[in-house]
Amino acid sequence: MPQHQPENPDDPTEPAEPATAARGKNTAQPDAGDAPPAVRLHDARASLGARPVLRGVDLTVAPGEVVALLGANGSGKSTAIRAIVGQVPLTGGSVELFGTPLRRFRDWGRIGYVPQRSTASGGVPATVREVVSAGRLSRTGLRPLGAQDRRAVEGALERVGMADRAGDSVEGLSGGQYQRVLIARALAGEPDLLIMDEPLAGVDLASQRVLAEVLREQVAAGTAVLLVLHELGPLAPLIDRSVQLADGRVAQVYGREDSAGLVHDPACHPHPAAEPGGTDTDWTTGLLR
Ligand SMILES: Nc1ncnc2c1ncn2[C@@H]1O[C@H](COP(=O)(O)OP(=O)(O)OP(=O)(O)O)[C@@H](O)[C@H]1O
């Protein structure tokens, strides 16, 4: 059965306890208990064209928590993410980031965003280092990068295994390499909240493992993470909660244990492995059972 113990009975996506406590971190970590949620989406409604796409979504991500947003194609995952970063206006409900309503939120340096990948480089004639450096912009504004900024950029490149390609044009990268660069760009800003839309799409298993390790370090340092995923893959052990959307609404919420055991069917409808009628594909590995 899905774990479902919200503090606020009106918001089934609210964590039952701060993620730091759930993960048993040591007391050197900041106490997330009193801090406002990194993300709070309440009764969010949005339309694209004439089509209602979000139809009352509640979603909360606590500081240090890792939440996966799941659901079939077209269920509204990307739209929810884009609403959170202000790219899609809500027609109803609200978004708060770190306790501040989105319309008043200015602290974008706290947020690292990896959008859904489209074309490899978008035709941008830039080097890998230049793209990753753009991740510091919300912190530096127009001033040139200082020593700390450059350290953050080089550190992010190292962490995703792209330091040796720093001077290369992004136009010559493979899709998976470009995805690593976009992740490094988000990391370079040293965010308190990472939002990633399908970071595993088109990424080979080795790169997925690199991303899992990068995220593990980031989460250990207290960063909250919201990810759109079709398969949990190597990220499964990191996921505190999985929120499944269907037709613009939250259909189901799975706690940490249940998330790790999710399997998916060909229509991308996750359900626990033990559920009658379960399919033979392992959600966590993508392998046939
Ligand atoms: N620009 C647009 N104009 C009109 N409808 C749109 C637009 N973008 C998306 N939609 C529709 O909104 C719905 C939700 O799309 P969204 O991209 O949020 O889904 P998703 O769950 O992220 O899907 P996927 O898993 O395929 O990425 C879909 O029915 C889609 O057709």
The ligand as an SDF file (V2000), in Angstrom:
LIG
                    3D

 31 33  0  0  0  0  0  0  0  0999 V2000
    2.2210   24.3960  -25.7420 N   0  0  0  0  0  0  0  0  0  0  0  0
    1.1570   23.6180  -25.5360 C   0  0  0  0  0  0  0  0  0  0  0  0
   -0.0690   23.9380  -26.0220 N   0  0  0  0  0  0  0  0  0  0  0  0
   -1.1430   23.1570  -25.8010 C   0  0  0  0  0  0  0  0  0  0  0  0
   -1.1000   22.0120  -25.0870 N   0  0  0  0  0  0  0  0  0  0  0  0
    0.0730   21.6430  -24.5920 C   0  0  0  0  0  0  0  0  0  0  0  0
    1.2730   22.4090  -24.7790 C   0  0  0  0  0  0  0  0  0  0  0  0
    2.2960   21.7790  -24.1390 N   0  0  0  0  0  0  0  0  0  0  0  0
    1.7680   20.6650  -23.5940 C   0  0  0  0  0  0  0  0  0  0  0  0
    0.4500   20.5880  -23.8570 N   0  0  0  0  0  0  0  0  0  0  0  0
   -0.4630   19.5220  -23.4220 C   0  0  0  0  0  0  0  0  0  0  0  0
   -0.4930   19.5420  -22.0150 O   0  0  0  0  0  0  0  0  0  0  0  0
   -0.6250   18.2100  -21.5130 C   0  0  0  0  0  0  0  0  0  0  0  0
    0.4370   17.9740  -20.4480 C   0  0  0  0  0  0  0  0  0  0  0  0
    1.7140   18.0950  -21.0410 O   0  0  0  0  0  0  0  0  0  0  0  0
    3.0490   17.9010  -20.1770 P   0  0  0  0  0  0  0  0  0  0  0  0
    4.1930   18.1870  -21.1120 O   0  0  0  0  0  0  0  0  0  0  0  0
    2.9550   18.6750  -18.9310 O   0  0  0  0  0  0  0  0  0  0  0  0
    2.9640   16.3650  -19.8420 O   0  0  0  0  0  0  0  0  0  0  0  0
    4.0610   15.3840  -19.2450 P   0  0  0  0  0  0  0  0  0  0  0  0
    3.3750   14.6110  -18.1650 O   0  0  0  0  0  0  0  0  0  0  0  0
    5.2780   16.1240  -18.8840 O   0  0  0  0  0  0  0  0  0  0  0  0
    4.3220   14.4490  -20.4910 O   0  0  0  0  0  0  0  0  0  0  0  0
    5.6580   13.6820  -21.0160 P   0  0  0  0  0  0  0  0  0  0  0  0
    5.8510   12.5120  -20.1130 O   0  0  0  0  0  0  0  0  0  0  0  0
    5.2760   13.2630  -22.3930 O   0  0  0  0  0  0  0  0  0  0  0  0
    6.8030   14.6710  -21.0040 O   0  0  0  0  0  0  0  0  0  0  0  0
   -0.5330   17.2940  -22.7180 C   0  0  0  0  0  0  0  0  0  0  0  0
   -1.8360   16.8760  -23.0530 O   0  0  0  0  0  0  0  0  0  0  0  0
    0.0470   18.1630  -23.7980 C   0  0  0  0  0  0  0  0  0  0  0  0
   -0.4600   17.7850  -25.0460 O   0  0  0  0  0  0  0  0  0  0  0  0
  1  2  1  0
  2  3  1  0
  2  7  2  0
  3  4  2  0
  4  5  1  0
  5  6  2  0
  6  7  1  0
  6 10  1  0
  7  8  1  0
  8  9  2  0
  9 10  1  0
 10 11  1  0
 11 12  1  0
 11 30  1  0
 12 13  1  0
 13 14  1  0
 13 28  1  0
 14 15  1  0
 15 16  1  0
 16 17  2  0
 16 18  1  0
 16 19  1  0
 19 20  1  0
 20 21  2  0
 20 22  1  0
 20 23  1  0
 23 24  1  0
 24 25  2  0
 24 26  1  0
 24 27  1  0
 28 29  1  0
 28 30  1  0
 30 31  1  0
M  END
$$$$
